[in-house]
Amino acid sequence: MIIALSSLTPIFVAIICVLIGIIVKGNRTSNKKEPRKTSKKVDSHPWVDDDLKDNTDLHPVEEDDGEWQGLDDDIAHIPFSTERYSKEDMVKRSRDFYELLNKRRSVSGAHTEPWTFVVVQDAEIKHKIREIIEEEEEINYKKRMGDRWVNDLKRLRTNWIKEYLDTAPYLLLIFKQVYGILPDGKKKTHYYNEISVSIACGILLTALQNVGLVTVTSTPLNCGPRLRVLLGRPANEKLLMLLPVGYPSKDATVPDLTRKPLDDIMVVV
Ligand SMILES: Cc1cc2nc3c(=O)[nH]c(=O)nc-3n(C[C@H](O)[C@H](O)[C@H](O)COP(=O)(O)O)c2cc1C
């Protein structure tokens, strides 16, 4: 769905490195939990699992029957363009954005910074990434994911061919570190690692938009281990997101999506 991408100047490397190296500090902290009733060492994600175990539901919803409840099967695609800034403006906007965001602080937090941002610019490695993703995505589409998933994506006109993995000047692969390694070689717990990295990715998407660059949020399914090995990342890092980054081509189009109205997404109590 995205966009052929024209080539970028090396200055972008500097911008993006600054952006991604210092995106955001701090993690959210959790509420104190009641002590567990069991003394057994239960699980490794207590801060998440308590929520998942919440089966209180005031308005239970029936499982659907698997039928595609389709919005438009073939949603219209419309031309897409973004603001184009001069290189100087991009650098200035990046700096201003960084300065603004660098003032953001959590009042307290675990501050594990459980992320690694891999910037791929090498054409050969980009192509290897493409091969891995297309191979796995073809299986996702044809076998693994089932009809509903394939139908849900149909209207966005995506498939397993990902030309942008070759043509985008940069691929950002963002890994969550599910644990850290202490200087003595022992594991360091990375609380809330997925939430933290997702927040960082959201800010990164905003930072890219702020300088007139475009991307598509992508989560290459079932590709994580192979891409991790290709990029020489350690086993405590799991791929969370892949962002191809560049300028939109002149004939770029996007699906004509609408956003949910505020009343649907905000509840004031
Ligand atoms: C968590 C997440 C994963 C996504 N994964 C993919 C993906 O693998 N491939 C893709 O083409 N789009 C992917 N998308 C992009 C969505 O299709 C897109 O964000 C959505 O349609 C809204 O469009 P917009 O980003 O243009 O507002 C993903 C989006 C999110 C939030």
PDBQT file of the ligand as one rigid body, heavy atoms in Angstrom, charges set to zero:
ROOT
HETATM    1  C1  LIG A 301       0.315  -2.725  15.151  1.00  0.00    +0.000 C 
HETATM    2  C2  LIG A 301       0.154  -2.464  13.679  1.00  0.00    +0.000 A 
HETATM    3  C3  LIG A 301       0.664  -3.374  12.763  1.00  0.00    +0.000 A 
HETATM    4  C4  LIG A 301       0.536  -3.143  11.408  1.00  0.00    +0.000 A 
HETATM    5  N1  LIG A 301       1.065  -4.046  10.543  1.00  0.00    +0.000 NA
HETATM    6  C5  LIG A 301       0.964  -3.816   9.228  1.00  0.00    +0.000 A 
HETATM    7  C6  LIG A 301       1.556  -4.707   8.304  1.00  0.00    +0.000 A 
HETATM    8  O1  LIG A 301       2.165  -5.700   8.687  1.00  0.00    +0.000 OA
HETATM    9  N2  LIG A 301       1.459  -4.424   6.990  1.00  0.00    +0.000 N 
HETATM   10  C7  LIG A 301       0.801  -3.309   6.534  1.00  0.00    +0.000 A 
HETATM   11  O2  LIG A 301       0.727  -3.100   5.331  1.00  0.00    +0.000 OA
HETATM   12  N3  LIG A 301       0.240  -2.452   7.401  1.00  0.00    +0.000 NA
HETATM   13  C8  LIG A 301       0.313  -2.670   8.726  1.00  0.00    +0.000 A 
HETATM   14  N4  LIG A 301      -0.230  -1.768   9.602  1.00  0.00    +0.000 N 
HETATM   15  C9  LIG A 301      -0.752  -0.509   9.068  1.00  0.00    +0.000 C 
HETATM   16  C10 LIG A 301      -2.240  -0.359   9.185  1.00  0.00    +0.000 C 
HETATM   17  O3  LIG A 301      -2.866  -1.041   8.140  1.00  0.00    +0.000 OA
HETATM   18  C11 LIG A 301      -2.547   1.134   9.150  1.00  0.00    +0.000 C 
HETATM   19  O4  LIG A 301      -1.868   1.737  10.217  1.00  0.00    +0.000 OA
HETATM   20  C12 LIG A 301      -4.019   1.411   9.297  1.00  0.00    +0.000 C 
HETATM   21  O5  LIG A 301      -4.681   0.918   8.196  1.00  0.00    +0.000 OA
HETATM   22  C13 LIG A 301      -4.277   2.901   9.472  1.00  0.00    +0.000 C 
HETATM   23  O6  LIG A 301      -3.774   3.617   8.396  1.00  0.00    +0.000 OA
HETATM   24  P1  LIG A 301      -2.817   4.862   8.607  1.00  0.00    +0.000 P 
HETATM   25  O7  LIG A 301      -1.585   4.320   9.309  1.00  0.00    +0.000 OA
HETATM   26  O8  LIG A 301      -2.553   5.332   7.219  1.00  0.00    +0.000 OA
HETATM   27  O9  LIG A 301      -3.566   5.835   9.444  1.00  0.00    +0.000 OA
HETATM   28  C14 LIG A 301      -0.129  -1.989  10.952  1.00  0.00    +0.000 A 
HETATM   29  C15 LIG A 301      -0.639  -1.075  11.872  1.00  0.00    +0.000 A 
HETATM   30  C16 LIG A 301      -0.490  -1.295  13.210  1.00  0.00    +0.000 A 
HETATM   31  C17 LIG A 301      -1.036  -0.283  14.198  1.00  0.00    +0.000 C 
ENDROOT
TORSDOF 0
